[in-house]
Amino acid sequence: MVIMASREFNQRTNAAKAAASRGPVVITDRGKPCHVLLTYDDYLKLTGGPMSLARAFADMPNTGDIEADFPRSGELPRAAVFE
């Protein structure tokens, strides 16, 4: 595992991406870990695959009791006007 200060990460993004291909890169802010850079494949392994927006919302805490009613518009769609 590679550890990079946020300043170094900002200055050496390509090196961070190369290091992430070998394993997680921990990015620190003022000496404390704050982010982890992973390859997308490693991320998918950790999360169990791609996540839909509905699943992401359902997995969020305290969202089970939210009620929403979105009324449908009676207007017809209009063509976009580009000027």
C-alpha positions in Angstrom: 0.0 0.0 0.0 1.3 3.4 -0.9 0.7 6.5 1.2 0.7 10.0 -0.4 0.2 13.4 1.0 -2.6 15.3 -0.7 0.0 17.9 -2.0 2.1 15.1 -3.6 -1.1 13.6 -5.0 -2.0 16.9 -6.6 1.4 17.3 -8.1 2.0 13.6 -9.2 -1.4 12.3 -10.3 0.1 10.0 -12.9 2.4 8.4 -10.3 -0.7 7.9 -8.0 -2.6 6.2 -10.8 0.4 4.0 -11.6 0.7 3.1 -7.9 -3.0 2.3 -7.7 -2.6 -0.3 -10.4 -0.4 -2.2 -7.9 -2.7 -1.6 -4.8 -4.6 1.0 -2.8 -3.1 4.4 -2.5 -3.9 6.2 0.8 -4.0 10.0 0.4 -3.4 11.9 3.6 -4.4 15.4 4.6 -2.3 16.9 7.4 -1.0 13.4 8.2 -4.4 11.8 8.5 -5.8 9.3 5.9 -8.7 11.0 4.1 -9.1 9.2 0.7 -8.2 5.9 -1.0 -7.4 5.7 -4.7 -8.3 2.3 -6.3 -8.6 1.0 -9.8 -12.2 0.6 -11.0 -11.8 -3.2 -11.1 -10.7 -3.2 -7.4 -13.6 -0.9 -6.5 -16.0 -3.3 -8.2 -14.6 -6.2 -6.3 -15.1 -4.4 -3.0 -18.7 -3.2 -3.8 -19.9 -6.3 -5.5 -20.4 -4.8 -8.9 -21.9 -1.7 -10.5 -24.6 0.0 -8.4 -27.8 1.5 -9.7 -28.9 4.9 -8.4 -31.9 3.2 -6.8 -29.7 0.7 -4.9 -27.4 3.4 -3.8 -30.3 5.4 -2.4 -31.8 2.3 -0.7 -28.5 1.5 0.9 -28.2 5.0 2.5 -29.1 5.2 6.2 -32.4 6.9 7.2 -33.9 6.9 3.7 -36.6 4.3 4.3 -39.1 6.7 5.7 -38.9 9.4 3.0 -42.0 9.9 1.0 -42.0 11.7 -2.3 -44.8 12.5 -4.7 -43.6 13.8 -8.1 -46.6 15.1 -10.1 -46.5 14.6 -13.8 -46.4 17.7 -16.0 -49.3 18.1 -18.4 -47.1 20.0 -20.8 -45.8 18.4 -24.0 -42.0 18.5 -24.6 -40.7 21.3 -26.7 -37.8 21.2 -29.2 -34.6 22.7 -27.9 -33.7 26.1 -29.3 -30.0 26.7 -29.9 -28.9 30.3 -30.6 
